[in-house]
Amino acid sequence: MIVITGGAGFIGSCMQQALHARGVDTVVVDWLGSAGKWRNLRHHAPVQVVAPEALDAWLATRPDVSAVVHLGAISETTATDGDLVWRTNVDLSCRLAQWCAHEGVRFIYASSAATYGAADKVEQFSDDPAGLDRLSPLNLYGWSKQAFDQIMQHRLARGEWSGLSWAGLKFFNVYGPNEYHKGRMISVVKVKYDEARAGGPLTLFRSDVPGLADGAQARDFIWVGDVVNVMLWLLDHTNVCGLFNCGTGIARTYADLAHAVCDAAGVAPRIEFIDMPQSLRGQYQSFTCADMRRLRAAGYSHPFTTLEDGVRRYVHDYLATPDPYL
């Protein structure tokens, strides 16, 4: 049995679907709420749903668990409640890591590319653990992820959590089905598709970086299916431990993304540029690109989906269908 925290969310429910397809029993730790989030699990129900506030008591019963995939977090880059973010993103992660170490359970958790802060060159996105303490996130969310990455490294170095089989993944810009509940944090692909289908122009932020053209801001966009494949591989290769980037290793511009969406939707590209909101200035990553050499060296050899192929699949197989859920 595998536990997935955040298992009714975007990446979590996609991972749930993949494990369900393998015939693995799963327990989802999440709130389903009243906004239709249950639809993310409609086609592949887990054997149990545990509310996050009941997780500690449930784990105290020592259930027969082979792995914990810890994806639950406050993921809004605009979050401001530091106490809540720390309790959710750091304290809970520490308790789960300790429980997994004690019970001999594989622990896979989500970090984030937000830990890289204002990095703007490929070489600055290295996941080499020797450089971990030099990173400087731009927002509370990124800082909380960085804090737990550091706690993991430092406690393991001191001999705590001895014998823990673990892997952390710094997710870059993930897009794909089952993200529809995410509100302002939904992927740019979905937002631009909605704009294209409405018949209006696709709006992109003007650059706030001197010398960088509008629309030339670039991100490492990764198809959610590729993220799931990495996690499945880590579940299958329990000897692989460490903190790894999880992107494609290729940065693509927002203009590239807009054109890919228009091509997939069958509409002529029309792009307009708007000012970046004041709330994002100084916190906006204009460039991300995962250095994937360490994961490749660890043995992961599967190819990553191109932006054009991923967007086309997202649109044709999900967004343009009556049932867009995985």
C-alpha positions in Angstrom: 0.0 0.0 0.0 1.3 3.5 -0.9 0.3 6.7 0.8 -0.1 9.8 -1.3 -0.4 13.1 0.5 -2.1 15.7 -1.6 -3.4 12.8 -3.6 -6.6 14.5 -4.7 -4.6 17.4 -6.1 -3.0 17.9 -9.5 0.2 15.9 -9.5 -1.1 13.7 -6.7 -4.2 12.5 -8.5 -2.1 11.8 -11.6 0.2 9.7 -9.5 -2.8 8.0 -7.9 -4.1 7.1 -11.4 -0.8 5.6 -12.4 -0.5 3.5 -9.2 -4.2 2.4 -9.6 -3.4 1.3 -13.1 -0.6 -0.8 -11.7 -3.0 -2.5 -9.3 -1.5 -0.9 -6.2 -3.7 0.0 -3.2 -3.4 3.6 -2.3 -4.4 5.8 0.6 -5.0 9.5 -0.3 -4.3 12.1 2.4 -6.3 15.2 1.3 -9.4 17.3 1.7 -11.9 16.7 -1.0 -13.9 19.9 -0.1 -17.0 21.1 -1.9 -15.6 22.5 -5.1 -15.6 19.3 -7.1 -12.0 18.2 -6.3 -13.3 14.6 -6.0 -13.5 14.5 -9.8 -9.7 14.2 -9.8 -10.3 10.7 -8.3 -13.5 9.8 -10.1 -12.0 7.3 -12.5 -9.5 5.7 -10.0 -10.7 5.8 -6.4 -8.2 5.0 -3.6 -9.0 2.4 -1.0 -9.1 5.1 1.7 -9.1 8.9 2.0 -7.6 10.3 5.2 -8.1 13.9 6.3 -4.7 15.6 6.8 -5.6 16.4 10.5 -6.2 12.7 11.1 -2.9 11.6 9.5 -0.8 11.3 12.6 -3.4 9.2 14.4 -3.7 7.0 11.3 0.0 6.5 11.1 0.2 5.6 14.8 -1.8 2.5 14.0 1.3 1.3 12.0 -0.5 0.5 8.7 1.2 -1.8 6.2 2.7 0.8 4.0 5.6 0.4 1.5 6.0 4.0 0.5 4.9 7.6 1.2 4.7 10.0 -1.7 4.5 13.3 0.0 3.0 15.9 -2.4 0.6 17.8 -0.1 1.6 21.4 0.5 0.5 25.0 0.4 1.9 25.7 -3.1 0.7 29.2 -3.7 3.8 31.4 -4.5 1.8 34.4 -3.2 1.1 32.7 0.2 1.7 35.1 3.2 0.8 33.2 6.3 4.2 32.1 7.4 3.1 30.0 10.4 0.6 28.1 8.4 3.1 27.5 5.6 5.7 26.3 8.0 3.3 23.9 9.8 2.1 22.5 6.5 5.2 22.4 4.3 8.0 21.8 6.9 6.6 20.4 10.2 4.4 17.8 8.4 7.3 16.8 6.1 9.6 16.3 9.1 7.1 14.1 10.8 6.6 12.0 7.7 10.3 11.6 7.1 10.8 10.5 10.7 8.0 8.0 10.6 9.3 6.5 7.3 12.8 6.2 8.8 11.4 4.5 11.9 9.2 2.1 9.9 11.6 1.4 7.0 9.3 3.0 4.4 10.4 4.6 1.2 9.9 8.4 1.3 9.5 10.5 -1.9 8.7 14.2 -1.5 8.0 17.3 -3.6 10.4 20.2 -3.4 10.3 23.0 -6.0 12.2 25.0 -8.6 11.0 28.0 -6.6 14.0 27.2 -4.3 16.3 28.7 -7.0 15.0 32.2 -6.5 16.3 34.7 -8.9 18.6 32.3 -10.8 18.8 33.3 -14.4 21.5 31.1 -15.9 21.4 27.4 -16.7 24.4 26.7 -14.4 22.5 28.2 -11.4 19.9 25.5 -11.5 22.2 22.7 -10.3 20.8 20.3 -7.8 24.3 19.5 -6.5 23.8 19.1 -2.7 27.0 21.0 -2.1 25.3 24.2 -3.3 22.0 23.8 -1.4 22.8 26.3 1.4 23.6 29.0 -1.2 20.1 29.1 -2.7 18.0 32.2 -2.0 14.2 31.7 -2.8 12.1 34.8 -3.6 8.9 33.9 -1.7 7.6 32.2 1.3 6.6 29.0 -0.6 10.0 28.6 -2.1 11.7 29.3 1.3 9.6 26.6 3.0 10.6 24.0 0.4 14.2 25.1 0.7 14.0 24.8 4.5 12.9 21.2 4.4 15.5 20.3 1.8 18.1 21.7 4.2 16.7 19.9 7.2 16.8 16.6 5.2 20.4 17.1 4.2 21.6 18.2 7.6 19.8 15.6 9.7 21.0 12.8 7.4 24.5 14.1 7.6 24.3 14.0 11.4 23.2 10.4 11.3 19.5 11.1 12.1 16.8 9.3 10.2 19.3 6.5 9.8 18.6 4.1 7.0 15.9 6.3 5.4 15.3 5.4 1.7 14.3 8.7 0.2 14.2 11.0 -2.8 13.2 14.6 -3.2 12.1 16.2 -6.5 12.4 19.9 -7.4 9.4 20.2 -9.7 9.7 22.8 -12.4 6.6 24.1 -14.3 4.2 21.2 -14.5 1.1 21.2 -16.7 -1.6 18.7 -17.6 -5.0 17.3 -16.6 -6.6 17.5 -13.1 -5.2 20.9 -12.3 -8.6 22.6 -12.7 -9.1 23.3 -9.0 -5.9 25.4 -8.6 -7.4 28.8 -9.3 -4.7 31.4 -9.7 -2.0 28.7 -9.6 -3.3 26.8 -12.6 -0.8 26.3 -15.4 -0.2 28.9 -18.1 -1.1 26.3 -20.7 -4.7 26.0 -19.4 -5.1 29.8 -19.0 -3.9 30.4 -22.6 -6.1 27.7 -23.9 -9.2 29.3 -22.3 -8.2 32.6 -23.9 -7.8 31.0 -27.3 -11.2 29.3 -27.1 -12.9 32.5 -26.0 -11.7 34.1 -29.3 -9.6 36.8 -27.7 -5.9 37.4 -27.8 -3.5 35.4 -25.7 -2.1 37.8 -23.0 1.5 37.6 -21.8 3.3 39.7 -19.2 5.7 42.4 -20.5 9.2 41.7 -19.4 10.5 43.5 -16.3 14.1 42.4 -16.9 16.2 45.0 -18.8 17.3 43.6 -22.2 14.8 40.7 -22.1 12.1 41.0 -24.8 8.4 40.7 -24.1 7.4 37.0 -24.4 11.0 35.9 -24.2 10.7 34.9 -20.5 11.5 31.2 -20.5 10.5 28.3 -18.2 11.2 24.6 -18.1 7.6 23.3 -18.8 7.1 19.6 -18.0 4.2 17.4 -18.9 2.7 15.9 -15.8 3.0 12.4 -17.2 6.7 12.8 -17.2 6.7 13.8 -13.6 4.7 10.7 -12.7 7.1 8.5 -14.7 10.0 9.9 -12.6 8.2 9.2 -9.4 7.3 5.7 -10.5 10.9 5.0 -11.4 12.0 6.2 -8.0 9.5 3.8 -6.4 11.0 1.0 -8.5 14.6 1.9 -7.7 14.8 2.2 -4.0 18.6 2.3 -4.1 18.4 5.8 -5.6 18.4 8.4 -2.9 18.9 12.2 -3.1 17.4 15.5 -4.1 16.9 15.8 -7.8 15.6 18.4 -10.3 12.5 17.3 -12.2 12.2 19.2 -15.4 13.0 18.6 -19.1 16.4 20.3 -19.1 15.1 22.7 -21.8 13.8 26.2 -21.3 11.0 27.4 -23.7 9.7 30.9 -24.0 6.2 32.0 -23.2 5.9 33.0 -26.8 6.7 29.4 -27.8 4.0 28.2 -25.4 1.4 30.6 -26.8 2.0 29.4 -30.3 1.9 25.7 -29.2 -1.5 26.4 -27.6 -2.9 28.1 -30.7 -1.6 25.3 -32.9 -3.2 22.7 -30.7 -6.5 24.6 -30.5 -6.6 25.3 -34.2 -6.7 29.1 -34.0 -4.5 31.8 -35.5 -1.9 33.1 -33.0 -2.7 36.6 -31.6 -0.6 37.7 -28.7 -0.9 40.9 -26.6 1.4 42.0 -23.8 0.2 43.4 -20.5 2.0 44.9 -17.5 3.1 42.5 -14.8 1.0 42.9 -11.6 2.7 44.8 -8.9 2.3 41.7 -6.6 4.6 39.6 -8.8 7.3 42.1 -9.4 10.5 41.1 -7.6 9.1 37.5 -7.1 8.8 36.5 -10.8 11.2 33.9 -12.2 11.9 35.0 -15.8 14.0 32.0 -16.5 14.1 28.4 -15.2 15.9 25.4 -16.7 16.5 22.2 -14.8 20.0 20.7 -14.8 19.0 17.1 -15.2 22.5 15.5 -15.2 22.3 14.1 -11.7 19.0 12.2 -12.3 20.4 10.9 -15.6 23.6 9.8 -13.9 21.4 8.0 -11.3 20.0 5.9 -14.2 16.8 7.6 -15.3 16.9 7.3 -19.1 13.3 7.9 -20.3 12.9 10.8 -22.8 10.9 13.9 -21.8 7.8 15.1 -23.8 8.4 18.2 -25.9 6.3 21.3 -25.2 4.5 21.0 -28.5 3.6 17.3 -28.0 2.6 17.9 -24.3 0.4 20.8 -25.1 -1.2 19.0 -28.1 -1.9 16.0 -25.9 -3.3 18.1 -23.1 -5.7 20.0 -25.5 -6.8 17.1 -27.7 -7.1 14.3 -25.0 -8.4 16.4 -22.2 -9.3 20.1 -22.5 -11.2 19.7 -25.8 -13.2 16.7 -24.5 -16.5 16.5 -22.5 -14.6 14.9 -19.6 -11.2 16.6 -19.2 -10.1 14.5 -16.1 -7.5 11.8 -16.1 
